[in-house]
């Protein structure tokens, strides 16, 4: 009986050592995870200005592209209006002359 009690105490001691080793490994893993998370967070914060600048650059590119497209549409519409005005220029001049002549002849 004395031997079985010694065996039980030895087994309990070995189990406690295994549990203690497991807890230490768990603590090491948790600490490493916390350290890794902290490093990742630091890298993220260091990259914020770069990401911000990238966003600004893309927004500027889109603005320049939109302005170029609007200018192109404006130039096309301006040309259409000038062509239209050129087509009707002589007709408008004739009608203006007729109005002036008719007004002059009506008042005499």
PERA-V966658 format. One record per residue. N is the residue number from 1. RES is the residue in one small letter. BURIAL is # if it has 24 or more other C-alpha atoms within 12 Angstrom, else .. Layout:
# PERA-V966658
n=N res=RES burial=BURIAL
n=N res=RES burial=BURIAL
This chain:
# PERA-V966658
n=1 res=x burial=.
n=2 res=x burial=.
n=3 res=x burial=.
n=4 res=x burial=.
n=5 res=x burial=.
n=6 res=x burial=.
n=7 res=x burial=.
n=8 res=x burial=.
n=9 res=x burial=.
n=10 res=x burial=.
n=11 res=x burial=.
n=12 res=x burial=.
n=13 res=x burial=.
n=14 res=x burial=.
n=15 res=x burial=.
n=16 res=x burial=.
n=17 res=x burial=.
n=18 res=x burial=.
n=19 res=x burial=.
n=20 res=x burial=.
n=21 res=x burial=.
n=22 res=x burial=.
n=23 res=x burial=.
n=24 res=x burial=.
n=25 res=x burial=.
n=26 res=x burial=.
n=27 res=x burial=.
n=28 res=x burial=.
n=29 res=x burial=.
n=30 res=x burial=.
n=31 res=x burial=.
n=32 res=x burial=.
n=33 res=x burial=.
n=34 res=x burial=.
n=35 res=x burial=.
n=36 res=x burial=.
n=37 res=x burial=.
n=38 res=x burial=.
n=39 res=x burial=.
n=40 res=x burial=.
n=41 res=x burial=.
n=42 res=x burial=.
n=43 res=x burial=.
n=44 res=x burial=.
n=45 res=x burial=.
n=46 res=x burial=.
n=47 res=x burial=.
n=48 res=x burial=.
n=49 res=x burial=.
n=50 res=x burial=.
n=51 res=x burial=.
n=52 res=x burial=.
n=53 res=x burial=.
n=54 res=x burial=.
n=55 res=x burial=.
n=56 res=x burial=.
n=57 res=x burial=.
n=58 res=x burial=.
n=59 res=x burial=.
n=60 res=x burial=.
n=61 res=x burial=.
n=62 res=x burial=.
n=63 res=x burial=.
n=64 res=x burial=.
n=65 res=x burial=.
n=66 res=x burial=.
n=67 res=x burial=.
n=68 res=x burial=.
n=69 res=x burial=.
n=70 res=x burial=.
n=71 res=x burial=.
n=72 res=x burial=.
n=73 res=x burial=.
n=74 res=x burial=.
n=75 res=x burial=.
n=76 res=x burial=.
n=77 res=x burial=.
n=78 res=x burial=.
n=79 res=x burial=.
n=80 res=x burial=.
n=81 res=x burial=.
n=82 res=x burial=.
n=83 res=x burial=.
n=84 res=x burial=.
n=85 res=x burial=.
n=86 res=x burial=.
n=87 res=x burial=.
n=88 res=x burial=.
n=89 res=x burial=.
n=90 res=x burial=.
n=91 res=x burial=.
n=92 res=x burial=.
n=93 res=x burial=.
n=94 res=x burial=.
n=95 res=x burial=.
n=96 res=x burial=.
n=97 res=x burial=.
n=98 res=x burial=.
n=99 res=x burial=.
n=100 res=x burial=.
n=101 res=x burial=.
n=102 res=x burial=.
n=103 res=x burial=.
n=104 res=x burial=.
n=105 res=x burial=.
n=106 res=x burial=.
n=107 res=x burial=.
n=108 res=x burial=.
